[in-house]
Amino acid sequence: MIKKITFLLFFSVFIGFSQQEKSQKIGQVTKEELQMEIYQKDSTANAVVLYEHANVYIDPKNKFQFRTDYYFRIKLFNKESFDLADIEIPLYKKEKVLDIKAATYNLEEGFVKGISLEENKIFTTQRNESWKETKFTLPNLKNGSIIEYTYSVLSPYPQVDDWNFQSNIPKIKSEFDIAILGNYKYNIRVIGFKALDKSNSSIKKGCVNIPGIGNGTCALASYGMDNIPAFKEESFMLNKKNFMSRLVFDLISYTSVDGMRTNYTKTWKNADRTLRVFLLDKQTSKKSYFKKKLPEDIFEIENSFEKAKKVYSHIQEKLNWNEKYWTREDLKIKKVYEEGSGSVDAINLILYNSLQAANIESYLVALSTRDNGLPTKLIPMVNDFNYILVKTIINGKSYYLDATDKNLAFGQIPFKCINGDGRVLDFKKGSYWEELKNNINTVENTRVKLEFDENHNLNGTIDVSKKGYFASNEREKLSNMNEEEYLDNFESENTTVEVEEYSNTNLEDNNTNLKQSYKVLIENENDNNVVTFNPFVYGNISTNPFKLNERNYPVDYGYKRSYTYNLKIITPKNYEVLNLPKEKSLALPNKGGIIIFKSEYKENTISLYLKYTINKKVYSKEEYHYLKEFYNQLIQIQNATIKLKTL
């Protein structure tokens, strides 16, 4: 959930005012806080933020730079929270940190005893060309300690950092104040599901004296949240920063003293031009070069779909990804093509130009990956994008392509790229947002055939066919392991199975189903001529991925999926079936998914059939409890046993 707040701050010349007085001072720990043994609103919490505050203003004592004063007071209940005392302050280029003060407090003989951080325990390291980091660790940590620290960051840059009200530990109170003058305009967004408890704005007259003009007026804003629960991550979610309660500041414009306005946030038309000219480094018009370099047989293919597949597979096989995303560096895609290795932007620009050379309609697509957060649509923010794909249209149908992954089929994009909409860059007719869709279903079909031997053990085969992401994920596993490692891993995941032989087909052909066959032995215990075993020997779900009592963000699978499990066990004539698992069926609301389970014993053959599907890519928080129960029922089915008796 995103809430939008916009205010225009007035005037352009500034002299310091009383905003600095809002900054918190160290030394606020109380005896009552030290006596706290648990946080009543979350008794499982290892720590709680008692109070935190940030105050942003212009500092006239430091060349009128942007200054943010930070204050934190945190209760540590046990050793599991001691890592919160390791403080890291990232600093961009010319930013500086100053006035670091920190202390650890404990209750000793009924009195509050504090030990301060020594100055020689503060270290600064250069991480890369653009970033350095100041670090320190608070001393004398014990169960029940309180850590308290303050510091200030001076920045010549007008961009205001996000303020995270929510984190992975609960907070009792979190506040943010800002006072900046009118030559800067920001778009302020409140992200998350928790409402602000404080949101005040005011006008302060006479806060600025402009020589020759008179007193000016400033705009101030203050935000706060109380009793903020810890954000708890679970399976099947986008990056947590999409949902954690926070303030985001987008710098829109700056107006100088003489009235000249600089726009930092432009129209989408200007943003698209920036993408093409600067971030793509004018590498979108190289089709003549690739027309000469592509294999000649590509141009002999008349069918557009087959021609596009051939271009895609050629680039996919020839080029190796160097693990870099959108580098935003000088690109020389001709050189990358010759050397055979490059970043995501380089490889997919080569794919785009090659499709253009083959007269296949194609476009570049800018997007943000799942771990980077959802891109902003409210205003043009080029920096939100960190990845490039290619869209091609053949016979009216769209396909999204990424040549960096050698295990992807044509029309399949990496899972990390399934993150809301991408921006299709049409430099002629105008760019637009579009949902990124795969053209390939994700399906797993398993057939198990087993027979009993004279020792009551089961022998037979497990045949698995995988399509879509199940296939590409398995191909990646196989490419990163030798066969012995792969089978060791398989047996660790399927603990009752011992693999005697293994084979696969279509391993190298990404556009067909991956088929795997395992010859297996499953040992059973015979207790007084009674054999009990779990018939789900492959692919069990052992734990429910959903454990929260309440989840305030969507369940995001990324793609639909379907599983089927067919099992047949031939039993000797001297075996009596004492029990079979009970049949069951279940459907999620709004056609969200199904479970169908059937069992039968007929003519010395036990037959089981299980099918379950996830029919939606995203489920709302209101559907969470249905999904939770869906997995509870599925686990119950897969934990069932069959009991036989030898006569």
C-alpha positions in Angstrom: 0.0 0.0 0.0 1.4 3.4 -1.0 -0.1 6.7 0.3 1.1 9.9 -1.4 1.8 13.2 0.3 3.2 16.2 -1.6 4.2 19.6 -0.2 6.0 22.5 -1.7 8.7 24.1 0.6 9.1 27.9 0.2 12.0 30.2 -0.5 15.5 29.6 -1.6 18.0 31.3 0.7 18.3 29.9 4.2 19.8 30.6 7.6 19.7 28.2 10.5 16.7 28.0 12.7 15.4 26.1 15.7 14.8 22.8 13.9 18.0 21.5 15.4 16.5 21.7 18.8 14.2 18.8 17.9 17.2 16.4 17.7 17.3 14.0 20.6 20.2 13.9 23.1 21.9 10.8 24.6 21.2 9.8 28.2 17.5 9.0 28.2 17.6 5.4 29.6 15.4 4.8 32.6 15.5 2.2 35.4 12.0 1.0 34.4 13.2 0.3 30.8 16.1 -1.8 32.2 13.8 -3.8 34.4 11.7 -4.8 31.4 12.0 -8.6 30.9 9.8 -9.0 27.8 7.9 -6.8 25.4 4.3 -7.4 26.3 2.9 -6.8 22.8 5.3 -9.4 21.3 6.7 -11.8 24.0 8.7 -13.7 21.3 10.8 -10.6 20.4 14.5 -10.8 21.1 14.6 -7.0 21.2 12.5 -3.9 21.0 13.2 -0.3 19.9 12.1 1.9 22.8 12.5 5.1 20.8 14.1 6.3 17.5 14.1 9.6 15.8 15.5 11.3 12.8 15.6 15.1 12.2 16.4 16.5 8.8 17.3 20.2 8.3 19.8 22.6 6.7 22.9 23.2 8.8 24.3 26.7 8.5 27.4 25.8 10.5 28.4 23.3 7.9 28.1 25.2 4.6 24.3 24.9 4.6 24.5 21.1 3.8 21.6 18.8 4.5 22.0 17.4 8.0 20.2 14.4 9.5 20.5 13.8 13.3 19.7 10.2 14.3 18.8 8.9 17.8 18.2 5.2 18.7 17.4 3.5 22.1 17.0 -0.3 21.9 16.3 -2.9 24.6 18.2 -6.3 24.1 16.5 -9.1 25.8 18.9 -11.9 25.0 22.1 -12.8 23.0 20.1 -13.4 19.9 19.7 -9.6 19.6 23.3 -8.6 20.2 24.0 -8.1 16.5 21.9 -5.0 16.8 24.8 -3.4 18.6 26.9 -3.7 15.4 26.2 -0.4 13.8 27.0 0.3 10.1 26.5 3.8 8.6 26.7 3.9 4.8 28.1 7.2 3.3 27.8 8.2 -0.3 30.8 9.9 -1.9 31.1 13.3 -0.1 28.8 12.5 2.8 30.3 12.7 6.3 29.4 11.3 9.7 30.0 13.3 12.8 29.1 13.6 16.5 28.9 9.8 17.2 28.0 9.1 20.8 27.0 5.7 22.1 26.6 3.8 25.4 25.4 0.5 26.8 23.4 0.5 30.0 22.8 -2.3 32.5 21.2 -2.5 35.9 23.8 -3.1 38.6 22.8 -3.3 42.2 19.6 -1.5 41.4 21.4 1.4 39.7 21.6 2.4 36.0 25.2 1.9 34.9 26.4 3.1 31.5 29.6 2.4 29.6 30.4 4.7 26.7 31.8 3.8 23.3 35.5 4.8 23.0 36.4 7.0 20.0 39.2 4.6 18.9 36.6 1.9 18.4 35.0 3.7 15.5 36.3 2.6 12.1 35.6 3.8 8.5 36.3 1.7 5.4 36.0 2.3 1.7 33.6 -0.2 0.2 33.9 0.9 -3.4 34.4 4.1 -5.6 31.1 5.6 -4.4 30.5 4.2 -0.9 32.3 4.1 2.4 31.1 2.8 5.7 31.6 3.9 9.3 31.2 1.1 11.8 31.2 0.6 15.6 30.1 -2.0 18.1 28.6 -1.0 21.5 30.4 -2.5 24.5 29.5 -4.5 27.6 26.4 -6.3 26.2 24.4 -8.5 28.6 20.9 -10.0 28.6 18.6 -7.1 29.3 21.0 -4.3 28.2 19.9 -1.1 26.5 22.0 0.4 23.8 21.7 4.1 23.0 23.4 6.0 20.2 23.3 9.2 18.2 25.1 10.4 15.1 24.7 12.9 12.4 25.2 12.7 8.6 26.1 15.7 6.6 25.3 15.6 2.9 25.8 18.0 0.0 23.1 16.0 -1.9 19.4 17.0 -1.7 18.1 13.5 -1.7 16.5 12.6 1.6 17.0 8.9 2.7 14.0 6.7 3.4 12.9 6.4 7.0 12.0 2.9 8.0 9.3 2.9 10.7 9.1 -0.9 10.6 11.9 -3.5 10.9 12.4 -7.1 11.9 12.0 -6.2 15.6 9.0 -4.3 17.1 9.2 -0.7 18.0 7.4 1.3 20.6 7.8 4.7 19.0 9.4 6.0 15.8 9.4 9.6 14.7 10.7 11.6 11.8 11.0 15.4 11.4 12.0 17.4 8.4 12.4 21.2 7.7 13.7 22.2 4.3 13.1 25.4 2.4 11.1 26.1 -0.6 13.6 25.8 -3.4 13.2 22.0 -3.0 10.1 20.1 -3.9 9.6 16.5 -2.8 7.0 13.8 -3.5 6.7 12.0 -0.2 5.2 8.5 -0.1 4.1 6.5 2.9 4.5 2.8 2.1 3.1 -0.1 4.2 -0.1 -1.2 5.8 0.2 0.6 9.1 -1.3 4.1 9.3 0.7 7.0 10.6 -0.1 7.9 14.2 1.3 11.4 13.6 1.3 13.4 10.4 1.6 17.1 11.0 2.7 20.0 8.8 3.0 23.6 9.6 4.3 26.9 8.4 7.0 28.7 10.4 7.2 32.4 9.7 10.4 34.4 10.2 12.6 31.3 10.2 14.7 32.8 7.5 16.1 36.2 7.0 16.9 37.0 3.4 19.3 40.0 3.2 17.7 42.8 1.3 14.3 41.1 1.2 13.3 40.3 4.7 12.0 37.4 6.7 11.0 34.2 5.0 8.7 31.3 5.7 9.5 27.6 6.1 7.4 24.5 5.9 7.9 21.8 8.6 6.6 18.3 8.7 6.5 15.7 11.4 5.6 12.0 11.1 5.3 9.2 13.7 4.2 5.7 14.4 3.5 4.0 17.7 3.5 0.3 18.7 4.9 -0.9 15.4 4.9 -4.7 15.1 8.0 -6.5 13.7 7.8 -7.3 10.1 7.9 -11.1 9.7 9.0 -12.6 6.4 7.5 -15.8 5.0 7.7 -17.8 1.8 6.3 -16.5 -1.4 6.7 -12.8 -1.0 8.2 -9.9 -3.0 11.0 -7.9 -1.4 10.0 -6.9 2.1 10.7 -3.2 1.4 7.6 -3.1 -0.7 5.5 -3.7 2.4 7.5 -2.5 5.5 6.1 0.8 6.8 8.4 3.6 5.7 8.7 7.1 4.3 10.1 7.6 0.8 11.3 11.0 -0.5 11.4 11.6 -4.3 13.2 14.8 -5.2 11.1 16.5 -7.9 12.8 19.9 -8.5 15.2 22.6 -7.2 14.7 26.3 -7.9 17.8 28.6 -7.6 17.8 32.2 -6.2 17.4 33.6 -9.7 14.4 31.5 -10.4 16.0 28.8 -12.5 14.2 25.5 -12.0 16.0 22.1 -12.3 13.7 19.2 -12.7 15.0 15.9 -11.2 11.8 14.0 -12.0 10.8 14.5 -15.6 8.0 13.2 -17.9 8.0 9.6 -18.9 8.9 10.8 -22.4 12.1 12.4 -21.1 12.8 9.4 -18.9 12.6 7.1 -21.9 15.0 9.3 -23.7 17.4 9.1 -20.7 17.2 5.3 -20.8 18.0 5.2 -24.5 20.7 7.8 -24.7 22.5 7.6 -21.4 21.8 4.3 -19.7 21.7 2.2 -22.9 24.7 4.2 -24.2 23.2 4.5 -27.7 23.6 0.8 -28.3 20.1 0.3 -29.7 21.0 0.8 -33.4 23.6 -1.8 -34.2 21.5 -4.2 -36.3 23.7 -3.7 -39.4 26.7 -5.1 -37.5 24.8 -8.2 -36.2 23.3 -8.8 -39.7 26.9 -9.5 -40.8 27.8 -11.5 -37.7 24.8 -13.8 -37.2 25.0 -17.3 -38.8 23.8 -17.2 -42.4 21.3 -20.0 -41.9 19.2 -17.9 -39.6 18.2 -15.6 -42.4 17.2 -18.6 -44.6 14.4 -19.5 -42.1 11.1 -18.3 -43.4 8.9 -19.0 -40.3 9.3 -15.9 -38.0 8.8 -17.9 -34.8 11.5 -20.5 -35.7 13.8 -17.7 -36.8 13.4 -15.8 -33.5 14.0 -19.1 -31.6 17.2 -19.6 -33.6 18.4 -16.1 -32.9 17.7 -16.5 -29.2 19.4 -19.8 -28.9 22.5 -18.5 -30.8 22.9 -15.6 -28.4 22.0 -17.7 -25.4 24.7 -20.3 -26.3 27.4 -17.9 -27.4 27.4 -15.4 -24.6 28.1 -16.0 -20.9 26.7 -13.8 -18.2 29.3 -12.2 -15.9 26.8 -12.0 -12.9 26.3 -8.2 -13.4 22.8 -6.7 -13.9 22.3 -3.3 -15.4 25.7 -1.8 -15.1 24.9 1.7 -16.4 28.5 1.9 -17.6 29.9 2.5 -21.1 28.6 -0.3 -23.2 30.4 -1.7 -26.2 28.2 -4.6 -27.3 30.3 -5.4 -30.4 33.2 -6.1 -28.1 31.0 -8.1 -25.7 29.8 -10.2 -28.7 33.4 -10.9 -29.8 34.6 -11.7 -26.3 31.6 -13.8 -25.4 30.9 -12.5 -21.9 29.0 -9.5 -20.5 26.4 -8.0 -18.2 22.6 -8.4 -18.5 22.2 -5.1 -20.3 25.0 -5.9 -22.8 23.7 -9.4 -23.6 20.1 -8.5 -24.0 21.0 -5.4 -26.1 22.9 -7.9 -28.4 19.7 -10.0 -28.5 17.6 -7.0 -29.3 19.9 -5.8 -32.1 20.1 -9.4 -33.5 16.3 -9.7 -33.6 16.1 -6.4 -35.3 18.7 -7.6 -37.9 16.5 -10.7 -38.5 13.4 -8.4 -39.1 11.7 -9.6 -35.9 9.6 -7.0 -34.2 11.3 -6.4 -30.8 11.5 -3.9 -28.0 13.7 -3.5 -24.9 11.9 -3.7 -21.5 13.2 -2.0 -18.4 12.2 -3.6 -15.1 13.0 -4.0 -11.4 13.9 -7.4 -10.1 12.1 -9.0 -7.1 15.0 -8.3 -4.7 15.1 -4.6 -5.9 11.5 -3.7 -5.1 8.5 -2.7 -7.2 9.2 0.2 -9.6 7.4 3.5 -9.0 4.7 4.4 -11.5 3.5 7.6 -9.8 6.4 9.6 -11.1 9.2 8.8 -13.6 12.0 7.3 -11.6 14.7 5.8 -13.9 16.8 4.7 -11.0 14.1 2.1 -10.0 15.1 -0.1 -12.9 17.9 -2.5 -12.6 17.3 -5.1 -15.4 16.7 -5.3 -19.1 14.7 -7.9 -21.1 13.6 -8.1 -24.7 10.0 -8.3 -25.9 9.3 -9.7 -29.3 5.9 -9.9 -31.1 5.4 -12.7 -33.5 2.0 -13.3 -35.2 0.4 -11.0 -32.7 1.7 -12.8 -29.7 4.2 -11.4 -27.2 7.3 -13.2 -25.9 9.6 -12.0 -23.2 13.2 -13.1 -23.6 16.4 -13.1 -21.5 19.5 -14.6 -23.1 21.6 -14.5 -19.9 20.3 -17.8 -18.5 21.2 -20.9 -20.5 18.4 -22.9 -18.9 15.5 -20.8 -19.9 13.1 -21.8 -22.7 12.1 -19.3 -25.4 9.4 -17.0 -23.9 10.4 -17.8 -20.3 11.9 -15.0 -18.2 13.9 -15.5 -15.0 11.8 -15.9 -11.9 13.7 -12.9 -10.3 12.1 -10.7 -13.0 8.5 -11.5 -12.2 7.9 -8.3 -10.3 4.9 -6.4 -11.3 5.0 -4.5 -14.6 7.9 -3.7 -16.9 8.3 -0.6 -19.0 8.3 -1.5 -22.7 10.6 1.0 -24.5 9.0 1.9 -27.8 11.2 4.8 -29.0 8.9 5.6 -31.9 5.3 5.4 -30.7 6.0 5.9 -27.0 6.8 3.6 -24.1 4.3 1.9 -21.9 3.8 -0.3 -18.8 2.9 -4.0 -19.3 2.6 -7.0 -17.1 5.5 -9.5 -17.8 3.9 -12.8 -18.7 5.4 -16.2 -19.4 4.2 -18.3 -22.4 5.1 -21.6 -20.7 3.1 -23.5 -18.0 4.9 -24.8 -15.0 4.0 -28.5 -14.5 5.5 -31.5 -12.7 4.1 -35.0 -13.4 5.4 -38.0 -11.4 4.7 -41.7 -12.1 5.8 -44.2 -9.5 5.7 -48.0 -10.2 6.8 -50.3 -7.4 6.7 -54.0 -6.5 7.4 -55.9 -3.2 10.4 -58.3 -3.1 10.8 -61.2 -0.7 12.1 -59.0 2.0 9.0 -56.8 2.0 11.0 -53.9 0.4 9.8 -52.0 -2.6 11.6 -51.9 -5.9 10.7 -50.0 -9.0 10.9 -46.7 -10.9 10.1 -43.0 -10.3 9.6 -41.1 -13.6 9.3 -37.4 -13.4 8.5 -34.9 -16.3 9.0 -31.2 -15.6 8.1 -28.2 -17.6 8.5 -24.4 -17.2 10.3 -23.2 -14.1 10.4 -26.7 -12.6 12.4 -27.8 -15.6 14.7 -24.8 -15.7 15.4 -25.0 -12.0 16.3 -28.7 -12.3 18.5 -28.1 -15.3 20.4 -25.5 -13.3 20.9 -28.0 -10.5 22.2 -30.6 -12.9 24.6 -28.1 -14.5 26.1 -27.2 -11.1 26.6 -30.7 -9.8 28.1 -34.0 -11.0 25.8 -37.0 -11.0 27.0 -38.3 -7.7 26.4 -35.0 -5.9 23.0 -34.6 -7.6 21.8 -38.1 -6.5 23.1 -37.5 -2.9 21.0 -34.4 -2.8 18.0 -36.2 -4.3 18.3 -38.9 -1.6 18.6 -36.3 1.1 15.4 -34.7 0.0 13.6 -38.0 -0.4 14.8 -39.8 2.6 13.2 -43.3 2.1 14.6 -43.7 -1.4 17.9 -45.3 -2.4 18.7 -44.6 -6.1 20.3 -47.5 -8.0 20.2 -46.1 -11.5 19.5 -42.7 -13.0 19.0 -41.3 -16.5 17.5 -38.2 -18.1 16.4 -37.0 -21.5 16.0 -33.5 -23.1 18.6 -32.1 -20.7 20.0 -29.8 -23.4 16.7 -28.8 -25.1 15.1 -26.1 -23.0 12.0 -26.0 -25.2 10.9 -29.5 -24.3 10.0 -31.3 -21.1 12.9 -32.5 -18.9 12.4 -36.2 -18.2 14.1 -38.0 -15.4 14.0 -41.7 -14.4 15.2 -43.2 -11.2 15.4 -46.9 -10.5 14.9 -47.1 -6.7 14.9 -49.3 -3.6 12.7 -48.5 -0.6 13.4 -50.5 2.5 10.4 -51.2 4.8 10.2 -52.6 8.3 8.3 -55.8 8.9 6.7 -55.8 12.4 5.0 -59.1 13.1 4.2 -59.5 9.4 2.8 -56.0 9.2 4.4 -53.6 6.7 3.7 -49.9 7.1 5.0 -47.3 4.7 4.4 -43.8 3.3 3.4 -44.1 -0.4 4.6 -40.6 -1.2 8.2 -41.5 -1.8 9.0 -38.4 -3.9 8.3 -34.7 -3.7 6.7 -34.5 -0.2 5.9 -31.1 1.4 6.9 -31.6 5.0 6.3 -28.2 6.5 3.6 -25.5 5.9 5.3 -22.4 4.4 2.6 -20.3 6.1 2.8 -20.0 9.8 1.7 -16.5 10.7 -1.6 -15.9 12.5 -2.0 -12.9 10.2 -0.2 -11.8 7.1 -0.5 -8.1 6.0 1.0 -8.5 2.5 0.1 -10.6 -0.5 1.3 -14.2 -1.2 3.2 -13.9 -4.4 4.0 -17.2 -6.2 5.2 -15.4 -9.3 3.7 -18.1 -11.6 0.9 -20.7 -11.6 1.9 -24.3 -11.0 0.5 -27.8 -11.2 1.6 -31.1 -9.7 0.4 -34.7 -10.3 1.5 -37.8 -8.5 0.5 -41.3 -9.8 1.5 -44.4 -7.9 0.9 -48.0 -8.6 2.2 -50.8 -6.2 1.8 -54.4 -7.2 1.3 -56.6 -4.1 1.9 -60.3 -3.8 -1.2 -62.5 -3.4 -0.3 -63.3 0.2 -0.6 -59.6 1.2 -3.7 -58.2 2.8 -4.4 -54.5 2.7 -5.3 -53.3 6.2 -5.7 -49.7 5.4 -5.5 -47.1 2.6 -5.4 -43.3 2.9 -8.8 -41.7 2.7 -9.8 -39.9 -0.5 -10.0 -36.1 -0.2 -10.7 -33.1 -2.3 -10.4 -29.4 -1.6 -10.9 -26.2 -3.6 -9.6 -22.7 -2.8 -12.1 -19.8 -3.2 -12.3 -17.9 -6.5 -10.8 -20.9 -8.4 -7.5 -20.3 -6.7 -6.4 -23.9 -6.6 -7.5 -27.5 -6.0 -6.5 -30.7 -4.3 -7.8 -34.0 -5.6 -6.7 -37.2 -3.9 -7.9 -40.7 -4.8 -6.9 -44.2 -3.6 -7.9 -47.7 -4.7 -7.0 -51.3 -4.2 -8.0 -53.6 -7.1 -6.6 -56.9 -8.5 -3.5 -56.9 -6.3 -2.6 -53.3 -7.2 -2.7 -50.2 -5.0 -3.3 -47.1 -7.0 -3.0 -43.5 -5.7 -3.6 -40.3 -7.5 -2.8 -36.8 -6.2 -3.2 -33.6 -8.1 -2.8 -30.1 -6.7 -2.6 -26.7 -8.4 -1.9 -23.1 -7.6 -4.0 -21.3 -10.1 -3.1 -17.7 -9.3 0.2 -15.9 -9.3 -0.8 -13.6 -6.4 -3.2 -14.1 -3.5 -4.5 -11.3 -1.3 -3.9 -11.1 2.4 -7.6 -12.0 2.8 -7.0 -15.3 1.1 -4.0 -16.2 3.3 -5.9 -18.4 5.8 -7.4 -20.4 3.0 -3.9 -21.1 1.6 -2.6 -22.0 5.0 -5.3 -24.6 5.4 -4.7 -25.8 1.8 -1.1 -26.7 2.8 -2.3 -28.3 6.1 -4.6 -30.6 4.2 -1.9 -31.4 1.6 0.6 -32.3 4.2 -1.9 -34.5 6.0 -2.5 -36.4 2.7 1.3 -36.8 2.0 1.9 -38.0 5.6 -0.6 -40.8 5.2 0.5 -44.4 5.4 -0.5 -47.7 3.9 -0.6 -50.8 6.1 -0.3 -54.4 4.8 -0.2 -57.8 6.4 1.5 -60.9 5.1 -0.7 -64.0 5.4 
